[in-house]
């Protein structure tokens, strides 16, 4: 799934109570991609790496041109096991679950079914197992169009509902 959708789904699911919680959930929703591919993007932006050729946007870039450290960061940030350990540590430190962090777990769950073997299948059981699912890429219309339509519909409903709640007070 695209990074913006991850943030919006995370915010919708776990950040509806306050504006601060919305943005925290948005951050945790994009964090797995931000801390893997985002680092590569910044490094390439400043000329320290070369962007892979994207085949005119039709096919994913060759993973050969993506540095190994990005693959390792992707493994860490897209592991439900790593998420659970970090979530439990934060829970222990705060004395309660930190709700916006659930957006990180949601990101991983969405990616399991929306990444194929062709480009970065989700290593959700890493480091315990290398099992991955050959999902339907999020760029396919059968995934991408419903994702956008659902997000627009739910956000419109959410904001209309919020406005009606405020008006009714």
C-alpha angles and dihedrals in degrees: 000000000000118000096245092053090051090055094046094048091048092050093046093049100040110011107060099107101069139004090245092052089048092057094041089053090046089053094049089046092058097032098094091057094035092056094047113029094019091063090052090049092053093045091050092045090060092047099254093116137025121245112238119247108262099203092237090302093292100104132023117263120263111272088219091080094050112093118245092240088064090053090051093047089049090053091052098044095044098048117109087203093057089044091052093049093049091043091052092047091052090046090052092048095047096036090232138052115278100229099202090061089069086075087071090056091046089053090056093047092051092048094053091070099031101054124073133203087260094074128013104328108203113267091206095159096046128163093021096049140006092217112139135176123235096225133173109274113250089233091068112103091235088065104025099051097048089045092056094041092049093047093050092045095047094044092049090049092045094051094043090048091048091050091050090050091051092047091050094056 
